[in-house]
Every structure is written in C-alpha cells, then in structure tokens.
Amino acid sequence: MSAFVIYDIRRAHGDMKAGKISRQESSKAAGKRVVTGALNVASSTAGATIGQVLIPVPVVGAVVGSIVGGLAGSLLGNIALH
C-alpha cells in the first residue's frame, strides 16, 4: 500500500517539475493520496476484524472483511476529499 502512495506522490512531484501542474496542485495531490491511503489501511484493518467475527472460517473472514473495508475506506476518502 505505501509503495502506491509513494509512487503517486513522486508522480505528482515529477509533473510539477515538468511544469504540468503547480506546486499547490502537487501538494494537494500528495495530501489527498496520504489521507486516502491512511483511511484505506484503517478501514481494511477494521474490516478484517469484523469480517473474521462475522465469517468465523480461518482467514476467509479476514480476507473478505479486509477487501470490503478497503473499498469502503477508499470510497469514503474520495468522498471526504472532494
């Protein structure tokens, strides 16, 4: 997950250096990506815990919950930042 965040931040910085976006737009893009990444990790972790409780099959509940939680966190992060 953090590798994707770093990649996106570097890409925004590269776009700024190339003159495609302003410094302010680069900072805004980096901030959005960090917040979205943090929400995604938190919601994936919470989803894994809830999923394991609701689906008590070893690993299966955690995987399903993590996926659902991660998607929900990304969605909420995108909604909150727009």
Wavefront OBJ file of the C-alpha trace (Angstrom):
o trace
v 0.000 0.000 0.000
v 2.657 2.528 0.951
v 4.503 1.797 -2.294
v 1.472 3.060 -4.245
v 1.277 6.190 -2.105
v 4.976 6.915 -2.668
v 4.606 6.274 -6.400
v 1.672 8.679 -6.687
v 3.454 11.391 -4.700
v 6.593 11.055 -6.835
v 4.497 11.209 -9.992
v 2.806 14.428 -8.802
v 6.227 15.883 -7.936
v 7.537 14.909 -11.377
v 4.532 16.557 -13.025
v 5.263 19.706 -11.024
v 8.927 19.727 -12.077
v 7.873 19.218 -15.702
v 5.569 22.236 -15.434
v 2.381 20.216 -15.920
v 0.931 21.214 -12.542
v 1.634 23.936 -9.982
v 3.320 23.442 -6.612
v -0.055 23.917 -4.934
v -1.673 21.227 -7.111
v 1.237 18.873 -6.367
v 0.892 19.415 -2.614
v -2.864 18.950 -2.805
v -2.484 15.686 -4.767
v 0.088 14.379 -2.268
v -2.119 15.282 0.701
v -5.161 13.604 -0.819
v -3.170 10.447 -1.523
v -1.798 10.239 2.022
v -5.245 10.724 3.583
v -6.857 8.209 1.232
v -4.077 5.688 1.914
v -4.412 6.078 5.677
v -8.195 5.665 5.535
v -7.784 2.612 3.332
v -5.383 0.940 5.781
v -7.559 1.750 8.794
v -10.744 0.542 7.155
v -9.069 -2.618 5.830
v -7.866 -3.455 9.322
v -11.276 -2.808 10.857
v -12.950 -4.750 8.042
v -10.640 -7.721 8.575
v -11.518 -7.809 12.264
v -15.252 -7.515 11.655
v -15.112 -9.992 8.779
v -13.360 -12.591 10.922
v -16.053 -12.244 13.582
v -18.916 -12.463 11.082
v -17.351 -15.252 8.991
v -15.563 -17.457 11.536
v -13.718 -19.523 8.896
v -9.974 -19.048 9.486
v -8.509 -16.418 7.139
v -11.603 -16.273 4.876
v -13.497 -13.819 7.071
v -10.456 -11.594 7.452
v -9.766 -11.538 3.716
v -13.372 -10.766 2.786
v -13.646 -8.134 5.510
v -10.350 -6.558 4.513
v -11.411 -6.226 0.886
v -14.804 -4.771 1.764
v -13.265 -2.460 4.374
v -10.557 -1.278 1.983
v -13.079 -0.467 -0.733
v -15.273 1.366 1.761
v -12.289 3.353 3.046
v -11.250 4.365 -0.465
v -14.794 5.422 -1.285
v -15.190 7.422 1.918
v -11.768 9.016 1.442
v -12.631 10.114 -2.076
v -15.986 11.490 -0.969
v -14.473 13.347 2.001
v -11.723 14.956 -0.061
v -13.921 16.295 -2.864
l 1 2 3 4 5 6 7 8 9 10 11 12 13 14 15 16 17 18 19 20 21 22 23 24 25 26 27 28 29 30 31 32 33 34 35 36 37 38 39 40 41 42 43 44 45 46 47 48 49 50 51 52 53 54 55 56 57 58 59 60 61 62 63 64 65 66 67 68 69 70 71 72 73 74 75 76 77 78 79 80 81 82
